[in-house]
Amino acid sequence: MDATYRRITQHLPAPLRQYGGTLPYRLGLTRWKDGCWEDFWVLDINRDLPGYVAENPDRPGHLLVPREALAHYRAAHHCAAIHGLIADRLVDRQVAPDVGILVYRGVFLRSWEHELAAALDDRRLARQALAQALVSLRRGTALELKTIALRRMDVATYAVQTREKLRWGGTAAVCLLRHAGQPERAALLERSYDRFCFALQCLDDALDCEEDERTRGTSIPAVLGLPEGALVRALPFLMQSAIALAEQARLVRLCTWMRGFARLVGGIQPDGVPSHNEEAGRRLATIAEEVL
């Protein structure tokens, strides 16, 4: 991801390049001014989802697309992530909308389109995919702002707003499978990744309770009327269903990675009454799976 970032920004004017050298820090993604995007974007499938779905299941060891096209899908995925992180920080008012941030948001939106068009060899299809992702992003952020303002939300709404906010993350990988003539596998991947992203969001929101209460006046568990531990203990159930969908799609590498991650998070035991957290987490996951 950092290599993609350097490649795309290397031709910008010197003042903008200097500004961009501290952009992850400015966005609050790293504690260090010289921090990198990958200091924050640490999970391997989030860094390289197209690479995890590119293998031909009927010919192990062979790719569905040429390596040059896969490189463009990866770059599109990285540009989507950088654009999405900037957009998220602006909507949440965690950063001021200064000229530099707005310029970089535009640069990576255009680069996202350029790389996806190069991967698909079709600018029209790339623009359609981006339009869908951006509509989802706007819909999800608007819903989130509304629920935070109301100070109440049900689990189904929580799952939907998370899916809409983060749908951009699967755009490049889903396009790869669709363009390879495998729409059924693409649809299963999309749902699997939705559930995985929702699991991560649950964990993030449980860990961020104190900060959210300080900056927003409330937290997601409070808005949901659930203990923090319920969001943590929903992870094993959500991961199990995400893996099941990936198995149906015959995404072998993705399944292997997800199983390892599920083992890691499955052992987390949050504060509170374990049986209450487990039961509330199971209910949360069940409701979310109905809409994801």
C-alpha positions in Angstrom: 0.0 0.0 0.0 2.8 2.4 0.9 4.5 1.6 -2.4 1.3 2.4 -4.3 1.0 5.7 -2.4 4.6 6.7 -3.2 4.2 5.9 -6.9 1.0 7.9 -7.3 2.2 10.9 -5.3 5.8 11.1 -6.7 4.7 13.5 -9.6 2.8 15.9 -7.3 4.3 19.4 -6.7 6.9 19.4 -3.9 4.8 21.2 -1.3 2.0 18.6 -1.8 4.5 15.7 -1.6 5.8 17.2 1.7 2.3 17.5 3.1 1.5 14.0 2.0 4.6 12.6 3.8 2.7 13.0 7.1 -0.8 12.3 5.9 -1.3 9.1 7.9 -0.3 11.0 11.0 -2.5 14.0 10.1 -5.5 11.5 9.8 -4.8 10.0 13.2 -3.9 6.6 11.8 -0.4 6.5 13.3 1.3 8.1 16.4 4.4 9.0 14.5 4.7 11.8 11.9 6.7 9.6 9.6 4.2 6.7 10.1 3.0 4.7 7.1 -0.4 3.5 5.8 0.6 0.0 6.6 1.1 0.9 10.3 -2.7 1.2 10.4 -3.8 -1.2 7.5 -2.2 -4.2 9.1 -4.4 -7.2 8.1 -3.1 -8.9 5.1 -6.4 -9.5 3.3 -7.3 -5.9 3.7 -4.0 -5.0 2.1 -4.3 -7.5 -0.8 -7.8 -8.8 -1.2 -7.5 -9.0 -5.0 -4.5 -11.3 -4.6 -6.4 -13.5 -2.2 -9.2 -14.1 -4.7 -7.2 -14.2 -8.0 -6.3 -17.9 -7.9 -8.2 -20.2 -10.4 -9.9 -22.8 -8.2 -9.9 -25.2 -11.1 -6.2 -24.8 -11.7 -4.4 -24.3 -8.4 -1.3 -22.2 -8.8 -2.7 -20.4 -11.8 -4.3 -17.0 -11.9 -7.7 -16.0 -13.3 -6.2 -12.8 -14.7 -2.8 -11.8 -16.1 -0.2 -10.6 -13.5 -0.2 -7.1 -15.0 -4.0 -6.8 -14.6 -3.7 -8.2 -11.0 -1.2 -5.4 -10.2 -3.7 -2.8 -11.4 -6.5 -4.5 -9.3 -4.1 -4.3 -6.2 -3.4 -0.7 -6.9 -7.1 0.1 -7.3 -7.7 -1.6 -4.0 -5.0 0.5 -2.3 -6.3 3.7 -3.8 -9.8 2.8 -2.6 -8.5 2.3 0.9 -6.7 5.6 1.1 -9.6 7.5 -0.4 -12.0 5.7 2.0 -9.9 6.5 5.1 -9.7 10.2 4.1 -13.4 10.4 3.5 -14.2 8.7 6.8 -12.0 11.1 8.8 -13.6 14.1 7.1 -17.2 12.8 7.7 -16.5 12.0 11.3 -14.9 15.5 11.7 -11.8 13.9 13.1 -9.7 16.2 10.8 -10.3 19.6 9.4 -11.1 19.8 5.7 -7.9 21.8 4.7 -6.8 22.1 1.1 -4.2 19.4 1.3 -6.6 16.7 2.5 -9.2 17.7 -0.1 -6.5 17.5 -2.8 -5.4 14.1 -1.7 -8.9 12.8 -1.5 -9.4 13.8 -5.2 -6.0 12.4 -6.3 -6.8 9.0 -4.9 -10.4 9.0 -6.2 -9.1 9.6 -9.7 -6.3 7.1 -9.2 -8.8 4.5 -8.0 -10.7 4.9 -11.2 -7.6 4.9 -13.4 -6.2 1.7 -11.9 -9.5 -0.1 -12.0 -10.1 1.0 -15.6 -6.6 -0.4 -16.5 -7.4 -3.7 -14.8 -10.7 -4.1 -16.5 -9.5 -2.5 -19.8 -12.9 -0.7 -19.7 -13.3 2.8 -18.2 -17.1 2.6 -18.4 -17.2 -0.5 -16.2 -14.7 1.1 -13.8 -16.8 4.2 -13.4 -20.0 2.1 -12.8 -18.2 0.2 -10.0 -16.9 3.4 -8.4 -20.3 5.1 -8.6 -21.9 2.2 -6.8 -19.1 2.2 -4.1 -19.4 6.0 -3.6 -23.2 5.9 -3.4 -22.9 3.2 -0.7 -20.3 5.2 1.1 -22.5 8.3 1.2 -25.5 6.3 2.2 -23.6 4.6 5.1 -22.1 7.7 6.4 -25.4 9.6 6.3 -27.0 6.7 8.2 -24.2 6.7 10.8 -24.5 10.4 11.4 -28.3 10.0 11.9 -28.1 7.2 14.4 -25.4 8.9 16.4 -27.5 12.0 16.6 -30.6 10.0 17.6 -28.5 8.1 20.2 -30.3 4.9 19.4 -29.9 2.1 16.8 -30.9 -1.5 16.3 -28.5 -4.2 15.3 -29.8 -4.6 11.7 -29.2 -0.8 11.1 -25.7 -1.1 12.6 -24.9 -4.0 10.2 -26.4 -2.2 7.2 -24.6 1.1 7.8 -21.3 -0.7 8.3 -21.8 -2.6 5.1 -22.6 0.6 3.2 -19.7 2.5 4.7 -17.2 -0.2 3.8 -18.4 -1.7 0.6 -15.7 0.2 -1.3 -13.2 -2.2 0.3 -14.3 -5.1 -1.9 -14.8 -3.3 -5.1 -11.6 -4.3 -6.9 -11.7 -7.9 -5.9 -15.4 -8.3 -6.8 -14.7 -6.7 -10.2 -11.8 -9.1 -10.7 -14.1 -12.1 -10.3 -17.0 -10.6 -12.3 -14.7 -9.7 -15.2 -13.3 -13.2 -15.1 -16.8 -14.5 -15.8 -17.5 -15.7 -12.3 -20.4 -13.5 -11.0 -21.7 -16.2 -8.5 -18.3 -16.3 -6.8 -18.1 -12.5 -6.8 -21.5 -12.3 -5.0 -20.4 -14.8 -2.4 -17.1 -12.9 -1.9 -18.9 -9.6 -1.4 -21.2 -11.1 1.3 -18.3 -12.9 3.0 -16.2 -9.7 3.1 -19.2 -7.7 4.3 -19.4 -10.0 7.3 -15.7 -9.9 7.9 -15.7 -6.1 7.8 -18.6 -6.0 10.2 -16.8 -8.3 12.6 -13.8 -5.9 12.6 -16.1 -2.9 13.1 -17.7 -4.6 16.1 -14.3 -5.1 17.7 -13.2 -1.6 16.8 -16.3 0.0 18.3 -15.9 -2.1 21.5 -12.3 -1.0 21.9 -13.1 2.7 21.1 -15.9 3.2 23.7 -13.9 5.6 25.9 -12.7 7.7 23.0 -16.2 7.8 21.4 -17.8 8.8 24.6 -15.3 11.6 24.9 -15.5 12.9 21.3 -19.1 12.0 20.4 -20.8 11.9 23.8 -21.8 8.3 23.4 -20.5 4.9 22.1 -21.8 2.3 19.7 -22.5 -0.3 22.5 -24.4 2.4 24.4 -26.4 3.4 21.3 -27.2 -0.3 20.7 -28.1 -0.9 24.3 -25.6 -3.8 24.6 -22.5 -4.4 26.8 -19.2 -3.9 25.1 -18.4 -7.6 25.6 -21.3 -8.6 23.3 -19.7 -6.9 20.3 -16.4 -8.7 21.0 -18.1 -12.1 21.4 -20.0 -11.7 18.2 -16.7 -12.1 16.3 -16.5 -15.9 16.4 -20.0 -16.3 15.0 -19.5 -13.6 12.3 -16.2 -15.1 11.3 -17.7 -18.6 11.1 -20.4 -17.4 8.7 -17.9 -15.3 6.6 -15.7 -18.4 6.2 -18.7 -20.5 5.2 -19.5 -18.1 2.3 -15.9 -18.0 1.3 -15.9 -21.8 1.2 -18.9 -21.8 -1.1 -17.0 -19.5 -3.4 -14.0 -21.8 -3.3 -11.7 -19.0 -2.2 -9.1 -21.3 -0.7 -6.5 -18.7 0.3 -9.1 -16.4 1.8 -10.5 -19.3 3.9 -7.1 -20.2 5.2 -6.4 -16.7 6.3 -9.8 -16.2 7.8 -9.6 -19.4 9.8 -6.3 -18.2 11.4 -7.8 -14.8 12.2 -10.9 -16.5 13.7 -8.7 -18.6 16.0 -6.9 -15.4 17.1 -10.0 -13.3 17.9 -12.0 -16.3 19.2 -9.9 -16.4 22.4 -10.6 -12.7 23.4 -12.5 -12.6 26.6 -13.8 -9.1 27.4 -14.9 -7.8 30.8 -18.4 -8.6 32.0 -20.4 -11.7 32.7 -19.1 -14.3 30.1 -22.4 -16.0 29.6 -24.2 -12.7 29.1 -21.6 -11.5 26.6 -21.7 -14.8 24.7 -25.5 -14.9 24.4 -25.8 -11.2 23.4 -23.0 -11.7 20.9 -24.7 -14.7 19.3 -27.9 -12.7 19.0 -26.1 -9.8 17.5 -24.4 -12.0 14.9 -27.6 -13.8 14.0 -29.5 -10.5 13.4 -26.6 -9.1 11.4 -26.3 -12.2 9.2 -30.0 -11.8 8.1 -29.1 -8.5 6.4 -25.5 -9.1 5.3 
